[in-house]
Amino acid sequence: MALSGQRIVIIGGSSGMGLASARAVSAAGAAVTIASSDQARLKAALAGLPDSCDGAVVNTRNEADVAALFDRVGELDHVVYTAGDTVRPQPLADLPLDTARDLFEVRFWGAVAAVKHAARRVRPGGSIVLTSGTVAVRPAPGTALAAAGAAAVEGLTRGLAAELAPVRVNAVRPGAIRTPLWDPVPEPRRAELFATLADRTLTKSIGEADQIAAAHLYLMENRFVTGTVLTVDGGSILAGG
Ligand SMILES: NC(=O)c1ccc[n+]([C@@H]2O[C@H](COP(=O)([O-])OP(=O)(O)OC[C@H]3O[C@@H](n4cnc5c(N)ncnc54)[C@H](OP(=O)(O)O)[C@@H]3O)[C@@H](O)[C@H]2O)c1
């Protein structure tokens, strides 16, 4: 298998898409380090993963944390960055500028820090996979900053693919995916929201974290793919969702 014996770091690997990827790549024979900021969450995630996985507490708001992670790991084959905190839709007029700037901190600047400290350690044939979102291309009112952040990640992906070649750099652009990111929305509102979002896709479904993990695997394994933003959204962009 292409990933057998490879070393993979997943930042954001304690939950949702990152955790699903940790499961998938370890099943494909890779040694995996998952990283996230909350020790308890990390421990709970590791308990459900094979012994070939370890964990590191890393807050990607702190460059020193990120640097220490890659110093410790050393040479590696792939990095997946799925770290992201909860963002509530808010019109720009109501958004203090510091809060607006902060929306970029984990999703964009955290990814920048990760690539900065990981890139020189990626072995030949290796890759980096970042995360944007369909909000980049189909924003709703109240999501202008989230849209800008996701679009910035996509621009970063193309720029870094050119700059870091032959290291490959790609991004996954997920639609609505059922993960713990949505837990702050209480039931039954969450179920209603998922039904509405599913209705706005061509597949009439909400995505599952495993489907994003499959996209991560494809981008890691296919050595002819770089600078690509892979949309995994049930056709929501096409459907006008
Ligand atoms: N789910 C969706 O519908 C959807 C759609 C489009 C895009 N996205 C984006 O996809 C990414 C992954 O989402 P998900 O649904 O898998 O979310 P999730 O289940 O909430 O997982 C997010 C991960 O990020 C980690 N994290 C948060 N802040 C961090 C920090 N400062 N430093 C390090 N790690 C941090 C979390 O762990 P700790 O809490 O332990 O730090 C967790 O492991 C996010 O950027 C999200 O915005 C999600």
The ligand as an SDF file (V2000), in Angstrom:
LIG
                    3D

 48 52  0  0  0  0  0  0  0  0999 V2000
  -17.8230   20.1700    9.4230 N   0  0  0  0  0  0  0  0  0  0  0  0
  -18.1540   20.9190    8.3960 C   0  0  0  0  0  0  0  0  0  0  0  0
  -19.3180   20.9650    7.9670 O   0  0  0  0  0  0  0  0  0  0  0  0
  -17.1100   21.7590    7.6970 C   0  0  0  0  0  0  0  0  0  0  0  0
  -17.3980   22.2910    6.4290 C   0  0  0  0  0  0  0  0  0  0  0  0
  -16.4460   23.0400    5.7720 C   0  0  0  0  0  0  0  0  0  0  0  0
  -15.2120   23.2660    6.3620 C   0  0  0  0  0  0  0  0  0  0  0  0
  -14.9550   22.7760    7.6060 N   0  0  0  0  0  0  0  0  0  0  0  0
  -13.6330   23.0250    8.1780 C   0  0  0  0  0  0  0  0  0  0  0  0
  -12.9230   21.8100    8.2580 O   0  0  0  0  0  0  0  0  0  0  0  0
  -12.0210   21.8420    9.3840 C   0  0  0  0  0  0  0  0  0  0  0  0
  -12.2410   20.5770   10.2220 C   0  0  0  0  0  0  0  0  0  0  0  0
  -13.5600   20.5960   10.6740 O   0  0  0  0  0  0  0  0  0  0  0  0
  -14.2300   19.4060   11.5040 P   0  0  0  0  0  0  0  0  0  0  0  0
  -15.6440   19.4310   11.1030 O   0  0  0  0  0  0  0  0  0  0  0  0
  -13.4270   18.1650   11.4130 O   0  0  0  0  0  0  0  0  0  0  0  0
  -14.1470   20.0490   12.9840 O   0  0  0  0  0  0  0  0  0  0  0  0
  -13.9730   19.4070   14.4440 P   0  0  0  0  0  0  0  0  0  0  0  0
  -14.5550   18.0420   14.5040 O   0  0  0  0  0  0  0  0  0  0  0  0
  -14.4500   20.4310   15.4020 O   0  0  0  0  0  0  0  0  0  0  0  0
  -12.3750   19.2910   14.5730 O   0  0  0  0  0  0  0  0  0  0  0  0
  -11.5830   20.4310   14.6420 C   0  0  0  0  0  0  0  0  0  0  0  0
  -10.2180   20.0440   15.1450 C   0  0  0  0  0  0  0  0  0  0  0  0
   -9.4180   21.2380   15.2440 O   0  0  0  0  0  0  0  0  0  0  0  0
   -8.7360   21.2160   16.4900 C   0  0  0  0  0  0  0  0  0  0  0  0
   -8.4160   22.5810   16.8940 N   0  0  0  0  0  0  0  0  0  0  0  0
   -9.2570   23.6250   17.1410 C   0  0  0  0  0  0  0  0  0  0  0  0
   -8.5630   24.7140   17.5230 N   0  0  0  0  0  0  0  0  0  0  0  0
   -7.2380   24.3440   17.5060 C   0  0  0  0  0  0  0  0  0  0  0  0
   -6.0330   25.0100   17.8140 C   0  0  0  0  0  0  0  0  0  0  0  0
   -6.0120   26.2980   18.2130 N   0  0  0  0  0  0  0  0  0  0  0  0
   -4.8680   24.3340   17.7220 N   0  0  0  0  0  0  0  0  0  0  0  0
   -4.8610   23.0240   17.3360 C   0  0  0  0  0  0  0  0  0  0  0  0
   -5.9650   22.3390   17.0230 N   0  0  0  0  0  0  0  0  0  0  0  0
   -7.1380   22.9950   17.1110 C   0  0  0  0  0  0  0  0  0  0  0  0
   -9.7270   20.5290   17.4390 C   0  0  0  0  0  0  0  0  0  0  0  0
   -9.1140   19.9710   18.5740 O   0  0  0  0  0  0  0  0  0  0  0  0
   -8.9700   20.7250   19.9920 P   0  0  0  0  0  0  0  0  0  0  0  0
  -10.3210   21.2140   20.3680 O   0  0  0  0  0  0  0  0  0  0  0  0
   -8.4140   19.6730   20.8790 O   0  0  0  0  0  0  0  0  0  0  0  0
   -7.9660   21.8260   19.7820 O   0  0  0  0  0  0  0  0  0  0  0  0
  -10.2200   19.4110   16.5270 C   0  0  0  0  0  0  0  0  0  0  0  0
   -9.2990   18.3380   16.5270 O   0  0  0  0  0  0  0  0  0  0  0  0
  -12.3230   23.1450   10.1330 C   0  0  0  0  0  0  0  0  0  0  0  0
  -11.4010   24.1380    9.7250 O   0  0  0  0  0  0  0  0  0  0  0  0
  -13.7070   23.5180    9.6220 C   0  0  0  0  0  0  0  0  0  0  0  0
  -13.9450   24.9010    9.6450 O   0  0  0  0  0  0  0  0  0  0  0  0
  -15.8610   22.0110    8.2820 C   0  0  0  0  0  0  0  0  0  0  0  0
  1  2  1  0
  2  3  2  0
  2  4  1  0
  4  5  1  0
  4 48  2  0
  5  6  2  0
  6  7  1  0
  7  8  2  0
  8  9  1  0
  8 48  1  0
  9 10  1  0
  9 46  1  0
 10 11  1  0
 11 12  1  0
 11 44  1  0
 12 13  1  0
 13 14  1  0
 14 15  2  0
 14 16  1  0
 14 17  1  0
 17 18  1  0
 18 19  2  0
 18 20  1  0
 18 21  1  0
 21 22  1  0
 22 23  1  0
 23 24  1  0
 23 42  1  0
 24 25  1  0
 25 26  1  0
 25 36  1  0
 26 27  1  0
 26 35  1  0
 27 28  2  0
 28 29  1  0
 29 30  1  0
 29 35  2  0
 30 31  1  0
 30 32  2  0
 32 33  1  0
 33 34  2  0
 34 35  1  0
 36 37  1  0
 36 42  1  0
 37 38  1  0
 38 39  2  0
 38 40  1  0
 38 41  1  0
 42 43  1  0
 44 45  1  0
 44 46  1  0
 46 47  1  0
M  CHG  2   8   1  16  -1
M  END
$$$$
